[in-house]
Amino acid sequence: SKTWSLLVKIAVIGTRGIPATQGGVEKHVEELYQRLALNHDVTVYCRNSYTPKSSKEFKGIRLKHLPNLNSKHLDAISHTFLASIDSIFRKYDIIHFHSVGPSLLSFVPKIKRRAKIVATIHALDWQSVKWGRFAKRALVLGEKASVTFPDVTICVSKYIQNYLKEKYGTAVQHISNGINQPVLAEASNIKKFSLDKGSYILFLGRLVPEKNCHLLIKAFKSLDTNLKLVIAGDTGHTNGYYGSLVKEASGDKRIIFTGGVTGRLLQELFTNAYIFVLPSNKEGMSIVLLEALSYGLPTLCSDIKPNLDIVKGNNTYATTFTSDKQKDLENKISTMINSTNGIFERAQKAQKYVISKYNWDNIAEQTEKAYKGLFN
């Protein structure tokens, strides 16, 4: 960025670590801070269970490793506690918490009152069905802390911005997620899954209940098509849900689970898919939806507000279906397969739109501007 020449020391807390191998927050942090590290001193706190301790630097970013309790409920908060305590003794100018769970502890660095505190809300995490009552309450407290303790609060979508203003009467800054230019890749590695260009429908994302993969599998199994369904993603701490997906898909050899994908394999899956489907009933702002559109993929997504904010309403840049409605999902997939009228033209328009609007370089400049405002 060319907007600010002052060198500041920035600490990033709340992410699993970088480089990103799973999770939208990790992708956001990786892309954003490699740009800010060109002009600033950036440290990202990494969880030992995610990033190898031998990795000390990534694209100009310092990596600081601390332990975490690698379990569903204690993973994030245990690491955030240690990182928050550690940050008190470092001469950081800015400490940036990512996600509402970690932001619950955003008051800790204020003990010394030297660093400016920033929080980014990526999603309303308490809405996830994977959390029990106690965890939901903690996440609601984290959400409130996100707009109480930090000097600046950022959110990634207009939907979240409006929600926070209505609930807390707090004006927060909106700085969206972004994408890079798509890297097209001919079918090569995907052949090990018996896939080729145009032979499959693609879902990509974390395999958690709110992504609604179970709904997609049920809808797909009822379709008479030679296309395959590729479910690409990591299970995280939701192995029980993953097991239920495998059980639901059993008996249909058209359904393929690839596990987590990155690099060349990810590029091939995006490049060669026939259509992309995002059936989730909860999102903050989906990076994977942006990525699919950037590849010019005809896309079907649920009609939840965060998705509509990206695709500009029903059928402008993507086809939408009524969230959680299996029959409508089934009908829309069938229509896109059997009647391709307009879907490829719409996909080309969407590609141009998202590449021009959701640019990581611009997002880095907007974030830097927010940082600069803390020192005026």
KEROTOR-442765 format. One record per residue (C-alpha): residue in one letter; x, y, z. Coordinates in Angstrom, 1 decimal, decimal comma, padded with zeros to 4 digits. Layout:
! residues N
+------+--------+--------+--------+
! resn !     px !     py !     pz !
+------+--------+--------+--------+
!    a !      X !      Y !      Z !
...
+------+--------+--------+--------+
This chain:
! residues 376
+------+--------+--------+--------+
! resn !     px !     py !     pz !
+------+--------+--------+--------+
!    s !  000,0 !  000,0 !  000,0 !
!    k !  001,1 !  003,6 ! -000,8 !
!    t ! -001,2 !  005,3 !  001,6 !
!    w !  000,9 !  005,3 !  004,8 !
!    s !  004,6 !  005,4 !  005,3 !
!    l !  004,7 !  005,0 !  009,1 !
!    l !  006,1 !  001,6 !  010,2 !
!    v !  004,0 !  000,1 !  012,9 !
!    k !  004,2 ! -003,2 !  014,8 !
!    i !  001,1 ! -005,3 !  014,3 !
!    a !  000,1 ! -008,5 !  016,1 !
!    v ! -002,6 ! -010,8 !  014,8 !
!    i ! -004,4 ! -013,0 !  017,3 !
!    g ! -007,3 ! -015,4 !  016,8 !
!    t ! -006,4 ! -017,3 !  013,6 !
!    r ! -005,1 ! -020,9 !  013,6 !
!    g ! -002,1 ! -019,7 !  011,7 !
!    i ! -000,7 ! -019,3 !  008,2 !
!    p ! -000,2 ! -020,4 !  005,5 !
!    a ! -003,9 ! -021,3 !  005,3 !
!    t ! -004,8 ! -024,9 !  004,8 !
!    q ! -008,4 ! -024,6 !  006,0 !
!    g ! -010,8 ! -021,8 !  007,1 !
!    g ! -011,9 ! -018,5 !  005,6 !
!    v ! -010,4 ! -016,5 !  008,5 !
!    e ! -006,9 ! -018,1 !  007,9 !
!    k ! -007,2 ! -017,2 !  004,2 !
!    h ! -008,2 ! -013,7 !  005,0 !
!    v ! -005,3 ! -013,2 !  007,4 !
!    e ! -002,8 ! -014,8 !  004,9 !
!    e ! -003,8 ! -012,5 !  002,1 !
!    l ! -004,2 ! -009,3 !  004,1 !
!    y ! -001,1 ! -009,4 !  006,1 !
!    q !  001,4 ! -010,4 !  003,4 !
!    r !  000,4 ! -007,1 !  001,8 !
!    l !  000,7 ! -005,1 !  005,0 !
!    a !  004,0 ! -006,7 !  005,8 !
!    l !  005,5 ! -004,9 !  002,8 !
!    n !  005,4 ! -001,7 !  004,9 !
!    h !  004,9 ! -002,8 !  008,5 !
!    d !  006,3 ! -005,3 !  011,1 !
!    v !  003,6 ! -008,0 !  011,3 !
!    t !  003,5 ! -010,9 !  013,7 !
!    v !  000,8 ! -013,6 !  013,4 !
!    y !  000,3 ! -015,9 !  016,5 !
!    c !  000,0 ! -019,5 !  015,3 !
!    r ! -001,4 ! -022,6 !  017,0 !
!    n !  001,1 ! -025,4 !  017,4 !
!    s ! -001,5 ! -027,9 !  016,2 !
!    y ! -001,9 ! -026,0 !  012,9 !
!    t !  001,4 ! -024,5 !  011,8 !
!    p !  004,8 ! -026,3 !  012,1 !
!    k !  007,0 ! -024,8 !  014,8 !
!    s !  009,9 ! -024,8 !  012,3 !
!    s !  008,1 ! -022,1 !  010,2 !
!    k !  009,3 ! -018,8 !  011,5 !
!    e !  008,3 ! -016,5 !  008,6 !
!    f !  005,8 ! -016,4 !  005,8 !
!    k !  006,0 ! -013,8 !  003,0 !
!    g !  007,5 ! -011,2 !  005,3 !
!    i !  005,2 ! -012,1 !  008,3 !
!    r !  006,8 ! -013,2 !  011,5 !
!    l !  005,1 ! -016,4 !  012,9 !
!    k !  005,0 ! -016,8 !  016,7 !
!    h !  004,0 ! -020,3 !  017,9 !
!    l !  002,1 ! -020,9 !  021,1 !
!    p !  000,4 ! -024,1 !  022,4 !
!    n ! -003,3 ! -024,7 !  022,2 !
!    l ! -005,7 ! -027,4 !  023,5 !
!    n ! -006,7 ! -029,1 !  020,3 !
!    s ! -010,3 ! -029,7 !  021,1 !
!    k ! -013,6 ! -028,4 !  019,7 !
!    h ! -014,3 ! -026,1 !  022,6 !
!    l ! -010,9 ! -025,1 !  023,9 !
!    d ! -008,8 ! -024,8 !  020,7 !
!    a ! -009,3 ! -021,1 !  020,0 !
!    i ! -009,7 ! -019,7 !  023,5 !
!    s ! -006,7 ! -021,6 !  025,0 !
!    h ! -004,4 ! -020,2 !  022,3 !
!    t ! -005,9 ! -016,8 !  022,4 !
!    f ! -005,4 ! -016,5 !  026,2 !
!    l ! -001,7 ! -017,3 !  025,8 !
!    a ! -001,3 ! -015,0 !  022,9 !
!    s ! -003,1 ! -012,1 !  024,7 !
!    i ! -000,9 ! -012,5 !  027,7 !
!    d !  002,2 ! -012,7 !  025,6 !
!    s !  001,2 ! -009,6 !  023,6 !
!    i !  001,2 ! -007,5 !  026,8 !
!    f !  005,0 ! -007,8 !  027,0 !
!    r !  005,7 ! -007,0 !  023,4 !
!    k !  006,0 ! -003,5 !  022,0 !
!    y !  003,1 ! -003,8 !  019,5 !
!    d !  001,4 ! -000,7 !  018,2 !
!    i ! -001,7 ! -002,5 !  017,1 !
!    i ! -003,1 ! -005,9 !  018,3 !
!    h ! -005,8 ! -007,2 !  015,9 !
!    f ! -008,2 ! -009,9 !  017,1 !
!    h ! -010,0 ! -012,0 !  014,4 !
!    s ! -013,4 ! -013,6 !  015,1 !
!    v ! -015,8 ! -013,1 !  018,0 !
!    g ! -014,5 ! -016,0 !  020,1 !
!    p ! -011,0 ! -014,7 !  020,4 !
!    s ! -012,3 ! -011,2 !  020,8 !
!    l ! -013,7 ! -012,2 !  024,1 !
!    l ! -010,2 ! -011,6 !  025,4 !
!    s ! -009,5 ! -008,4 !  023,6 !
!    f ! -009,6 ! -006,5 !  026,9 !
!    v ! -006,4 ! -008,3 !  028,1 !
!    p ! -003,8 ! -006,3 !  026,1 !
!    k ! -005,4 ! -003,1 !  027,4 !
!    i ! -003,8 ! -003,8 !  030,8 !
!    k ! -000,7 ! -001,9 !  029,7 !
!    r ! -002,8 !  000,5 !  027,5 !
!    r !  000,0 !  001,0 !  024,9 !
!    a ! -001,3 ! -000,9 !  021,9 !
!    k ! -004,4 !  000,0 !  019,9 !
!    i ! -006,9 ! -002,8 !  019,8 !
!    v ! -008,8 ! -003,8 !  016,6 !
!    a ! -011,3 ! -006,6 !  016,1 !
!    t ! -012,7 ! -008,1 !  012,9 !
!    i ! -016,0 ! -010,0 !  013,0 !
!    h ! -016,0 ! -012,6 !  010,2 !
!    a ! -019,3 ! -014,4 !  011,2 !
!    l ! -021,9 ! -014,6 !  013,8 !
!    d ! -020,4 ! -017,7 !  015,2 !
!    w ! -022,9 ! -018,3 !  018,0 !
!    q ! -025,4 ! -019,2 !  015,3 !
!    s ! -023,6 ! -022,4 !  014,4 !
!    v ! -025,5 ! -025,5 !  015,4 !
!    k ! -022,3 ! -027,3 !  016,3 !
!    w ! -022,0 ! -025,3 !  019,6 !
!    g ! -023,8 ! -026,2 !  022,8 !
!    r ! -025,5 ! -023,8 !  025,1 !
!    f ! -022,4 ! -022,8 !  027,1 !
!    a ! -020,3 ! -022,3 !  024,0 !
!    k ! -023,1 ! -020,2 !  022,4 !
!    r ! -023,2 ! -017,9 !  025,5 !
!    a ! -019,5 ! -017,5 !  025,4 !
!    l ! -019,6 ! -016,6 !  021,7 !
!    v ! -022,4 ! -014,0 !  022,3 !
!    l ! -020,2 ! -012,5 !  025,0 !
!    g ! -017,3 ! -012,5 !  022,5 !
!    e ! -019,5 ! -010,7 !  020,0 !
!    k ! -020,4 ! -008,0 !  022,6 !
!    a ! -016,7 ! -007,8 !  023,5 !
!    s ! -015,9 ! -007,2 !  019,9 !
!    v ! -017,8 ! -003,9 !  019,9 !
!    t ! -016,9 ! -002,9 !  023,4 !
!    f ! -013,2 ! -003,2 !  024,1 !
!    p ! -011,5 ! -002,6 !  020,7 !
!    d ! -010,6 !  000,9 !  019,5 !
!    v ! -011,9 !  000,0 !  016,1 !
!    t ! -014,3 ! -002,9 !  015,1 !
!    i ! -014,4 ! -004,2 !  011,5 !
!    c ! -016,8 ! -006,6 !  009,9 !
!    v ! -016,6 ! -008,4 !  006,6 !
!    s ! -020,2 ! -008,0 !  005,4 !
!    k ! -023,0 ! -005,5 !  005,2 !
!    y ! -025,3 ! -008,0 !  006,8 !
!    i ! -023,1 ! -008,2 !  009,9 !
!    q ! -022,7 ! -004,4 !  009,9 !
!    n ! -026,4 ! -003,9 !  010,0 !
!    y ! -027,0 ! -006,6 !  012,6 !
!    l ! -024,4 ! -005,0 !  015,0 !
!    k ! -025,8 ! -001,5 !  014,5 !
!    e ! -029,3 ! -002,8 !  015,3 !
!    k ! -028,4 ! -004,9 !  018,3 !
!    y ! -025,7 ! -002,7 !  019,9 !
!    g ! -026,3 !  000,7 !  018,4 !
!    t ! -022,6 !  000,6 !  017,4 !
!    a ! -021,2 !  001,8 !  014,1 !
!    v ! -018,6 ! -000,6 !  012,8 !
!    q ! -016,5 ! -000,4 !  009,7 !
!    h ! -017,2 ! -002,7 !  006,7 !
!    i ! -014,2 ! -004,1 !  005,0 !
!    s ! -015,0 ! -007,1 !  002,9 !
!    n ! -013,2 ! -010,4 !  002,1 !
!    g ! -011,3 ! -010,6 ! -001,2 !
!    i ! -010,0 ! -012,8 ! -003,9 !
!    n ! -006,9 ! -013,1 ! -006,1 !
!    q ! -006,9 ! -013,5 ! -009,9 !
!    p ! -008,0 ! -017,1 ! -010,6 !
!    v ! -005,2 ! -019,5 ! -011,7 !
!    l ! -006,6 ! -021,8 ! -014,4 !
!    a ! -005,3 ! -025,3 ! -014,3 !
!    e ! -006,0 ! -028,2 ! -016,7 !
!    a ! -007,3 ! -031,4 ! -015,3 !
!    s ! -004,4 ! -033,5 ! -014,1 !
!    n ! -004,4 ! -034,2 ! -010,4 !
!    i ! -008,2 ! -034,5 ! -010,3 !
!    k ! -007,9 ! -037,6 ! -012,5 !
!    k ! -007,0 ! -039,6 ! -009,4 !
!    f ! -010,6 ! -039,1 ! -008,4 !
!    s ! -011,8 ! -040,1 ! -011,9 !
!    l ! -012,7 ! -036,5 ! -012,6 !
!    d ! -012,4 ! -034,6 ! -015,9 !
!    k ! -013,4 ! -031,2 ! -017,2 !
!    g ! -017,2 ! -030,6 ! -016,9 !
!    s ! -017,8 ! -033,9 ! -015,3 !
!    y ! -018,8 ! -032,9 ! -011,8 !
!    i ! -020,7 ! -030,5 ! -009,5 !
!    l ! -018,4 ! -028,9 ! -006,9 !
!    f ! -018,9 ! -028,1 ! -003,2 !
!    l ! -015,9 ! -026,7 ! -001,4 !
!    g ! -015,8 ! -025,6 !  002,3 !
!    r ! -015,6 ! -026,8 !  005,9 !
!    l ! -017,7 ! -029,8 !  006,6 !
!    v ! -019,8 ! -028,4 !  009,4 !
!    p ! -023,6 ! -028,6 !  009,7 !
!    e ! -024,4 ! -025,0 !  008,6 !
!    k ! -022,8 ! -025,6 !  005,2 !
!    n ! -025,7 ! -028,0 !  004,6 !
!    c ! -023,8 ! -030,7 !  002,7 !
!    h ! -026,3 ! -033,2 !  004,0 !
!    l ! -029,0 ! -031,3 !  002,2 !
!    l ! -026,9 ! -031,2 ! -001,0 !
!    i ! -026,2 ! -034,9 ! -000,9 !
!    k ! -029,9 ! -035,8 ! -000,4 !
!    a ! -030,9 ! -033,5 ! -003,3 !
!    f ! -028,2 ! -034,8 ! -005,6 !
!    k ! -029,0 ! -038,5 ! -004,9 !
!    s ! -032,5 ! -037,9 ! -006,3 !
!    l ! -031,2 ! -036,6 ! -009,6 !
!    d ! -030,8 ! -038,7 ! -012,8 !
!    t ! -027,5 ! -037,4 ! -014,1 !
!    n ! -024,1 ! -038,8 ! -015,1 !
!    l ! -022,4 ! -035,8 ! -013,4 !
!    k ! -020,5 ! -036,5 ! -010,1 !
!    l ! -020,8 ! -034,6 ! -006,9 !
!    v ! -017,5 ! -033,6 ! -005,4 !
!    i ! -017,4 ! -032,7 ! -001,7 !
!    a ! -014,1 ! -031,0 ! -001,0 !
!    g ! -013,2 ! -029,8 !  002,5 !
!    d ! -011,8 ! -030,5 !  006,0 !
!    t ! -013,8 ! -031,9 !  008,9 !
!    g ! -012,1 ! -029,7 !  011,7 !
!    h ! -013,6 ! -030,8 !  015,0 !
!    t ! -016,8 ! -032,1 !  013,4 !
!    n ! -015,9 ! -035,8 !  012,6 !
!    g ! -019,3 ! -036,9 !  013,7 !
!    y ! -021,0 ! -034,8 !  011,1 !
!    y ! -018,5 ! -036,0 !  008,5 !
!    g ! -019,4 ! -039,5 !  009,3 !
!    s ! -023,1 ! -038,8 !  008,8 !
!    l ! -022,3 ! -037,3 !  005,4 !
!    v ! -020,4 ! -040,4 !  004,4 !
!    k ! -023,3 ! -042,6 !  005,6 !
!    e ! -025,8 ! -040,4 !  003,7 !
!    a ! -023,7 ! -040,7 !  000,5 !
!    s ! -023,2 ! -044,5 !  000,8 !
!    g ! -024,5 ! -046,5 ! -002,1 !
!    d ! -024,1 ! -043,6 ! -004,6 !
!    k ! -020,7 ! -044,0 ! -006,4 !
!    r ! -021,2 ! -040,6 ! -008,0 !
!    i ! -020,4 ! -038,8 ! -004,7 !
!    i ! -016,7 ! -038,2 ! -004,0 !
!    f ! -015,1 ! -036,9 ! -000,9 !
!    t ! -011,6 ! -035,4 ! -001,6 !
!    g ! -010,7 ! -034,2 !  001,9 !
!    g ! -009,1 ! -030,8 !  002,3 !
!    v ! -007,7 ! -029,3 ! -000,9 !
!    t ! -005,1 ! -026,5 ! -001,5 !
!    g ! -002,7 ! -025,4 ! -004,2 !
!    r ! -002,8 ! -027,0 ! -007,7 !
!    l ! -005,6 ! -029,5 ! -006,8 !
!    l ! -007,8 ! -026,6 ! -005,6 !
!    q ! -007,2 ! -024,7 ! -008,8 !
!    e ! -008,0 ! -027,7 ! -010,9 !
!    l ! -011,3 ! -028,3 ! -009,1 !
!    f ! -012,4 ! -024,8 ! -009,6 !
!    t ! -011,3 ! -024,6 ! -013,3 !
!    n ! -012,9 ! -027,9 ! -014,4 !
!    a ! -016,2 ! -028,0 ! -012,5 !
!    y ! -019,5 ! -027,9 ! -014,4 !
!    i ! -021,3 ! -025,9 ! -011,7 !
!    f ! -020,5 ! -024,8 ! -008,1 !
!    v ! -023,1 ! -025,2 ! -005,3 !
!    l ! -023,0 ! -023,4 ! -001,9 !
!    p ! -026,1 ! -024,6 !  000,1 !
!    s ! -025,1 ! -023,1 !  003,5 !
!    n ! -027,7 ! -021,6 !  005,7 !
!    k ! -025,3 ! -019,3 !  007,6 !
!    e ! -022,3 ! -017,3 !  006,3 !
!    g ! -020,4 ! -014,2 !  007,3 !
!    m ! -019,0 ! -013,5 !  003,8 !
!    s ! -018,1 ! -016,6 !  001,8 !
!    i ! -014,6 ! -016,4 !  000,3 !
!    v ! -015,2 ! -019,7 ! -001,5 !
!    l ! -018,3 ! -018,2 ! -003,2 !
!    l ! -016,2 ! -015,3 ! -004,4 !
!    e ! -013,6 ! -017,7 ! -005,6 !
!    a ! -016,1 ! -019,8 ! -007,5 !
!    l ! -017,5 ! -016,7 ! -009,2 !
!    s ! -014,0 ! -015,5 ! -010,0 !
!    y ! -013,4 ! -018,7 ! -012,0 !
!    g ! -016,4 ! -018,0 ! -014,1 !
!    l ! -018,2 ! -021,0 ! -012,7 !
!    p ! -022,0 ! -021,1 ! -013,0 !
!    t ! -023,0 ! -020,9 ! -009,4 !
!    l ! -026,0 ! -022,0 ! -007,3 !
!    c ! -026,2 ! -020,6 ! -003,7 !
!    s ! -028,8 ! -020,4 ! -000,9 !
!    d ! -030,7 ! -017,1 ! -000,7 !
!    i ! -029,4 ! -016,0 !  002,7 !
!    k ! -028,6 ! -012,3 !  003,0 !
!    p ! -024,7 ! -012,6 !  003,1 !
!    n ! -024,9 ! -014,6 ! -000,2 !
!    l ! -027,4 ! -012,2 ! -001,8 !
!    d ! -025,1 ! -009,3 ! -000,9 !
!    i ! -022,4 ! -010,8 ! -003,1 !
!    v ! -024,6 ! -012,0 ! -006,0 !
!    k ! -026,7 ! -008,8 ! -006,0 !
!    g ! -030,1 ! -010,5 ! -005,4 !
!    n ! -031,8 ! -013,5 ! -007,1 !
!    n ! -030,2 ! -014,6 ! -010,4 !
!    t ! -028,1 ! -011,5 ! -011,1 !
!    y ! -024,7 ! -013,2 ! -010,9 !
!    a ! -025,8 ! -016,6 ! -009,6 !
!    t ! -028,8 ! -018,8 ! -009,4 !
!    t ! -030,3 ! -019,0 ! -005,9 !
!    f ! -032,6 ! -021,5 ! -004,1 !
!    t ! -034,7 ! -021,1 ! -000,9 !
!    s ! -032,4 ! -021,8 !  002,0 !
!    d ! -032,9 ! -025,2 !  003,7 !
!    k ! -035,4 ! -026,3 !  001,1 !
!    q ! -034,3 ! -029,6 ! -000,4 !
!    k ! -036,8 ! -029,8 ! -003,1 !
!    d ! -036,0 ! -026,3 ! -004,4 !
!    l ! -032,3 ! -027,1 ! -004,3 !
!    e ! -033,0 ! -030,3 ! -006,2 !
!    n ! -035,1 ! -028,4 ! -008,8 !
!    k ! -032,5 ! -025,7 ! -009,3 !
!    i ! -029,6 ! -028,1 ! -009,8 !
!    s ! -031,7 ! -030,1 ! -012,3 !
!    t ! -032,6 ! -026,9 ! -014,2 !
!    m ! -028,9 ! -025,8 ! -014,4 !
!    i ! -027,9 ! -029,2 ! -015,7 !
!    n ! -030,6 ! -029,7 ! -018,2 !
!    s ! -031,4 ! -026,1 ! -019,3 !
!    t ! -028,2 ! -024,1 ! -019,5 !
!    n ! -030,0 ! -021,0 ! -020,9 !
!    g ! -028,1 ! -018,0 ! -019,7 !
!    i ! -026,0 ! -019,5 ! -016,9 !
!    f ! -022,7 ! -019,3 ! -018,7 !
!    e ! -023,3 ! -015,7 ! -019,8 !
!    r ! -024,3 ! -014,8 ! -016,2 !
!    a ! -021,1 ! -016,5 ! -014,9 !
!    q ! -018,9 ! -014,4 ! -017,2 !
!    k ! -020,5 ! -011,2 ! -015,9 !
!    a ! -020,1 ! -012,4 ! -012,4 !
!    q ! -016,5 ! -013,1 ! -013,0 !
!    k ! -015,7 ! -009,6 ! -014,2 !
!    y ! -017,7 ! -008,1 ! -011,3 !
!    v ! -016,1 ! -009,9 ! -008,4 !
!    i ! -012,5 ! -009,7 ! -009,8 !
!    s ! -012,9 ! -005,9 ! -010,0 !
!    k ! -014,8 ! -005,3 ! -006,7 !
!    y ! -013,2 ! -007,8 ! -004,3 !
!    n ! -009,5 ! -007,1 ! -004,6 !
!    w ! -007,1 ! -007,9 ! -001,7 !
!    d ! -004,9 ! -005,0 ! -002,6 !
!    n ! -007,8 ! -002,6 ! -002,1 !
!    i ! -008,8 ! -004,4 !  001,1 !
!    a ! -005,3 ! -004,1 !  002,5 !
!    e ! -005,4 ! -000,3 !  001,8 !
!    q ! -008,8 !  000,0 !  003,5 !
!    t ! -007,5 ! -001,9 !  006,6 !
!    e ! -004,3 !  000,3 !  006,7 !
!    k ! -006,5 !  003,4 !  006,6 !
!    a ! -008,4 !  002,1 !  009,6 !
!    y ! -005,1 !  001,5 !  011,4 !
!    k ! -003,9 !  005,0 !  010,5 !
!    g ! -007,1 !  006,5 !  011,9 !
!    l ! -006,1 !  005,2 !  015,3 !
!    f ! -003,1 !  007,5 !  015,5 !
!    n ! -004,7 !  010,7 !  014,3 !
+------+--------+--------+--------+
